[in-house]
């Protein structure tokens, strides 16, 4: 009877790659990314199990590793939206590392060298966003990063003997499980809220906290939520530096749970992601490089800060020599001009880890309209779907 895999679970965070990469073997690793959300329509009626089996069959995953993935699906659905799993055989015993995230990632699978590209993508493309939620009774600040929401600050607009505000000390962050402010108020001691904003001082107090967070680099973009009047009054008080960070608005009650606020802000967050991708692509096409050959050459000269890839990088084919140098087109007679030896055809996705390590390039995978736009810019018939934002 086979024993259960030795499993190490973790949540996606800034230190994930630093901790995970040294723990993985360099080869014979099954890497698989699955959308396991129980609320997803595509996961109903056995859909998740069918997709997982298809991804495993596509890479000829060893039976023991494949069985461990299938056995893990029910647990994954209870815990997270997306699960990234890395499995390998160690002296006849299955070892497994899993990383859970609330981000939506493309489903992929590979057997061979560990595929860390989905983790790189998540970490490099997830902006730090601050939600400022304001109505007549509440002012709240919540951080959204890597698909998780954490409340940072809560201000209650109350009328008491001192005619001041009540600042709520926040508990230890626990994404998605924070109780609403109304639930935390003592049930036997109703609070009288001021209908007026105390001469604007309520907004000023909240704004001071936003400015402090912006000053220490705690967020890149600001989304304003709450009531119609609360949003308008708060926006009117923003200075030029903070106005430049505003990426959108959303309607929500000030006493909503953190999870409910994340849901309410979802459309604005998706729009923000599209705005960021479009801005980066605009910069690459206007002031950077595009096309397979010139872009890859610039990467390997150390001139590229961000490499933009259409799709997952699996469709683009490249050629690599024994020194690791990557060509967008097969060299003459399939001989490397650098080493004088042969070259090996690979998917671009396979060589991205080497390009990251050697040249410190950040990779961003484009989807939807941005990917289609980049595909139309290709300069060579061998490979398109590449562009670069330059360091210099």
C-alpha positions in Angstrom: 0.0 0.0 0.0 1.5 3.4 -1.0 2.0 6.0 1.6 0.7 9.5 1.4 3.0 12.1 -0.2 5.1 14.3 2.1 3.5 17.7 1.5 4.5 21.2 2.3 1.7 23.8 1.9 2.3 27.6 1.6 0.4 30.8 0.6 1.8 32.9 -2.2 3.8 35.7 -0.8 6.8 37.9 -1.6 9.2 35.3 -0.2 7.7 32.3 -2.0 10.2 31.9 -4.7 13.2 32.4 -2.4 12.0 29.6 -0.2 10.6 27.3 -2.9 13.3 27.2 -5.5 16.1 25.7 -3.4 13.7 23.0 -2.2 13.0 21.6 -5.7 15.0 19.2 -7.7 16.4 20.5 -11.0 14.6 17.8 -13.1 11.9 15.2 -13.1 9.5 17.5 -11.4 5.7 17.6 -12.2 4.6 21.2 -12.2 0.8 21.9 -12.5 -1.4 24.9 -12.1 -5.1 24.4 -11.5 -8.1 26.7 -11.0 -9.7 24.7 -8.2 -12.3 27.3 -7.1 -15.5 25.5 -6.0 -17.5 28.4 -7.3 -16.3 28.1 -10.9 -18.9 26.8 -13.3 -16.2 24.9 -15.2 -15.4 22.9 -12.1 -18.9 21.6 -11.7 -20.0 18.1 -12.7 -16.5 16.7 -12.6 -15.0 19.4 -14.8 -12.0 20.0 -12.6 -11.1 16.3 -12.5 -11.4 16.0 -16.3 -9.1 19.1 -16.9 -6.6 17.9 -14.4 -6.4 14.5 -16.0 -6.0 16.1 -19.5 -3.1 18.3 -18.3 -1.4 15.3 -16.7 -1.8 13.1 -19.8 -0.5 15.9 -22.0 2.9 15.7 -20.2 3.0 11.9 -19.7 3.2 12.5 -15.9 4.4 9.4 -14.0 1.5 7.5 -12.5 2.4 8.0 -8.8 2.7 11.8 -9.3 -0.5 12.0 -11.3 -2.4 10.0 -8.7 -1.2 12.4 -6.0 -2.5 15.4 -8.0 -5.9 13.8 -8.5 -6.2 12.8 -4.8 -5.4 16.4 -3.7 -8.2 18.1 -5.7 -10.9 17.9 -3.0 -8.5 19.4 -0.4 -7.5 22.1 -2.8 -11.1 23.2 -3.4 -11.6 23.6 0.3 -8.6 25.9 0.7 -8.1 28.2 -2.3 -8.9 29.6 -5.8 -5.7 28.5 -7.6 -3.2 25.8 -6.5 0.3 25.4 -7.9 1.8 22.0 -7.2 5.3 20.6 -7.6 5.7 16.9 -7.2 8.7 14.5 -7.6 9.7 11.0 -6.6 12.4 10.7 -4.0 13.6 7.1 -3.5 10.1 5.7 -4.2 8.2 8.3 -2.1 6.3 11.2 -3.5 7.3 14.7 -2.4 5.0 17.6 -2.9 5.2 21.4 -2.5 2.0 23.4 -3.0 1.4 27.1 -3.3 -2.1 28.5 -2.9 -3.3 31.9 -4.2 -6.6 33.8 -4.7 -5.2 35.1 -8.0 -6.5 33.6 -11.2 -3.7 32.1 -13.2 -3.6 30.1 -16.5 -3.7 26.4 -16.1 -0.5 24.7 -17.2 1.5 21.5 -16.7 5.0 20.4 -17.3 7.2 17.4 -16.4 10.9 18.0 -16.3 12.6 21.1 -14.9 10.3 22.9 -12.4 8.1 25.5 -14.1 8.3 28.6 -11.9 7.0 31.0 -14.5 3.4 31.1 -13.1 4.9 32.2 -9.8 7.1 34.8 -11.4 4.1 36.1 -13.4 2.0 36.4 -10.2 4.6 38.2 -8.2 5.7 40.6 -11.0 2.3 41.5 -12.4 0.3 42.0 -9.1 0.2 45.7 -8.3 -0.1 46.9 -4.7 -3.5 48.5 -4.4 -5.1 50.5 -1.6 -8.8 50.5 -1.2 -10.2 53.7 0.5 -13.8 53.1 1.5 -15.7 56.1 2.8 -19.3 56.8 3.7 -21.0 59.0 6.4 -20.2 56.5 9.2 -16.9 54.8 8.2 -13.5 55.4 6.7 -11.5 52.3 6.0 -8.2 51.5 4.3 -7.5 48.0 3.0 -4.5 46.6 1.1 -5.0 44.3 -1.9 -1.9 42.4 -3.1 -1.5 38.9 -4.7 -5.2 38.4 -4.6 -5.5 38.9 -0.8 -7.1 41.7 1.1 -6.0 43.0 4.5 -7.5 45.8 6.5 -5.0 48.4 7.7 -7.0 51.2 9.2 -10.6 51.9 10.3 -12.0 55.3 11.4 -15.5 55.7 12.8 -17.3 59.0 12.4 -19.1 59.3 15.8 -20.5 62.1 17.9 -19.2 61.8 21.5 -18.5 64.2 24.3 -15.2 65.2 22.7 -16.7 65.6 19.2 -13.9 63.5 17.8 -13.5 60.3 15.9 -13.1 56.7 17.0 -10.0 54.9 15.6 -10.4 51.1 15.7 -7.3 49.1 16.4 -7.1 46.4 13.8 -6.6 42.8 14.7 -3.8 40.7 13.2 -4.3 40.5 9.4 -6.4 37.5 8.3 -7.4 37.8 4.7 -11.1 37.3 3.8 -12.1 36.6 7.4 -12.4 40.1 9.0 -15.7 40.8 10.6 -17.6 43.8 9.5 -17.3 47.0 11.5 -21.0 46.8 12.4 -20.5 43.4 13.9 -17.6 44.5 16.0 -19.6 47.4 17.6 -20.9 46.5 21.1 -24.5 45.4 20.6 -25.7 46.9 23.9 -24.0 50.3 23.3 -25.4 51.8 20.1 -23.2 54.5 18.5 -24.7 57.8 17.4 -23.1 58.7 14.0 -22.8 62.2 12.7 -24.6 62.8 9.5 -22.3 65.7 8.6 -18.6 65.2 8.0 -17.6 67.5 10.9 -16.4 70.2 8.6 -14.4 67.9 6.5 -12.2 66.8 9.4 -13.3 63.2 9.0 -11.9 63.0 5.4 -8.8 64.9 6.4 -8.1 62.3 9.2 -8.4 59.4 6.7 -6.4 61.3 4.0 -3.5 61.7 6.5 -3.3 57.9 6.7 -3.4 57.5 2.9 -0.6 60.0 2.5 1.5 58.2 5.2 1.0 54.9 3.4 1.9 56.4 0.1 5.0 58.0 1.5 6.4 54.6 2.6 5.6 53.0 -0.8 2.8 50.8 0.7 0.7 51.1 -2.5 1.0 51.9 -6.2 -2.6 52.5 -7.1 -5.7 53.8 -5.2 -9.3 52.7 -5.6 -12.0 54.7 -3.9 -15.1 53.0 -2.6 -18.1 53.8 -0.5 -21.1 56.0 -0.9 -21.6 58.4 -3.9 -21.1 61.4 -1.6 -18.3 59.8 0.4 -16.3 59.0 -2.8 -16.8 62.5 -4.3 -15.9 64.4 -1.1 -12.8 62.3 -0.5 -11.6 62.6 -4.2 -12.0 66.4 -4.0 -9.5 66.6 -1.2 -6.7 64.6 -2.9 -3.6 66.5 -3.8 -1.8 66.1 -7.2 0.5 63.3 -6.0 -2.4 61.1 -4.8 -4.7 62.1 -7.7 -2.2 60.5 -10.0 -2.6 57.1 -8.2 -6.4 56.9 -8.5 -7.3 54.1 -10.8 -11.1 53.9 -10.3 -14.1 53.8 -8.0 -16.6 51.3 -6.8 -19.8 51.4 -4.7 -19.9 49.6 -1.4 -21.3 50.1 2.2 -18.7 51.2 4.7 -19.5 48.4 7.1 -19.0 45.6 4.6 -16.7 42.7 5.4 -13.2 42.7 3.8 -14.3 39.8 1.5 -17.4 41.7 0.4 -15.3 44.8 -0.4 -12.9 42.7 -2.4 -15.8 41.3 -4.4 -17.3 44.8 -4.9 -13.9 46.1 -6.2 -13.3 43.2 -8.5 -14.4 44.9 -11.7 -12.2 48.0 -10.9 -9.2 45.7 -10.1 -9.6 43.9 -13.4 -9.8 47.3 -15.2 -6.7 48.4 -13.4 -4.8 45.3 -14.5 -5.7 46.0 -18.1 -4.7 49.7 -17.7 -1.2 48.7 -16.4 -0.7 46.1 -19.2 -1.7 48.6 -21.8 0.6 51.3 -20.4 3.6 48.9 -20.4 2.9 47.7 -23.9 2.5 51.3 -25.1 5.9 52.1 -23.7 7.5 49.1 -25.3 6.1 49.8 -28.7 6.8 53.5 -28.6 10.2 53.7 -26.9 11.4 50.1 -26.6 11.8 47.1 -28.9 9.5 44.5 -30.5 9.9 41.5 -32.7 11.7 38.2 -31.8 15.3 38.8 -33.0 15.9 42.4 -31.8 14.2 41.8 -28.5 16.1 38.6 -27.6 19.4 40.2 -28.6 18.7 43.2 -26.3 17.8 40.9 -23.4 21.1 39.1 -23.7 22.9 42.4 -23.9 21.4 43.3 -20.5 19.5 46.3 -21.9 15.9 45.0 -21.1 14.1 45.8 -17.9 10.8 44.1 -18.8 10.2 41.4 -21.4 6.6 41.3 -22.7 5.4 37.9 -24.0 2.2 37.2 -25.9 0.5 34.2 -24.3 2.3 31.8 -22.0 5.6 31.6 -24.1 4.8 28.1 -25.1 3.9 28.9 -28.7 7.1 30.9 -29.5 10.1 28.6 -30.7 13.7 29.6 -30.0 17.1 27.9 -30.6 19.7 27.6 -27.8 23.4 26.7 -28.0 25.5 24.9 -25.4 26.5 28.2 -23.8 22.9 29.1 -23.2 22.6 31.8 -25.8 19.1 32.0 -27.3 18.3 32.8 -31.0 15.0 33.8 -32.4 15.7 32.1 -35.7 17.7 28.9 -36.4 21.3 29.9 -37.2 22.7 29.0 -40.6 23.3 25.2 -40.9 22.0 24.9 -37.4 25.4 25.9 -36.1 25.9 28.5 -33.3 28.1 31.4 -34.4 29.3 31.7 -30.8 30.3 28.1 -30.0 30.6 26.5 -33.4 28.4 23.7 -32.1 24.8 22.7 -32.7 21.6 24.3 -31.3 18.5 22.8 -29.7 15.0 24.0 -30.5 13.0 24.9 -27.4 9.8 26.7 -26.4 10.5 30.2 -25.2 9.0 29.4 -21.9 11.7 26.8 -21.3 14.5 29.3 -21.5 12.9 32.2 -19.6 14.3 31.0 -16.2 17.9 31.3 -17.6 17.2 34.7 -19.0 15.9 35.9 -15.6 18.9 34.6 -13.7 21.6 35.9 -16.2 20.1 39.2 -17.1 17.7 40.2 -14.3 14.9 40.7 -16.7 11.3 40.8 -15.5 8.8 38.9 -17.7 5.1 39.8 -18.2 2.8 37.5 -20.0 0.1 39.4 -22.0 -3.4 38.1 -22.7 -6.5 39.1 -24.5 -6.5 42.3 -26.6 -2.9 43.2 -25.5 -1.6 39.9 -26.7 -3.4 40.3 -30.0 -2.0 43.8 -30.4 1.6 42.6 -29.8 1.2 39.7 -32.2 0.4 42.1 -35.0 3.7 43.9 -34.4 6.0 41.0 -35.3 8.9 41.9 -37.6 10.1 38.5 -38.5 8.2 35.5 -39.8 9.9 33.1 -37.4 8.7 34.5 -34.1 6.5 37.4 -33.0 4.7 38.2 -29.8 7.8 39.7 -28.0 8.5 43.3 -26.9 10.7 44.9 -24.4 10.8 47.9 -22.1 14.5 49.1 -22.0 16.7 50.0 -19.2 18.7 52.4 -21.4 
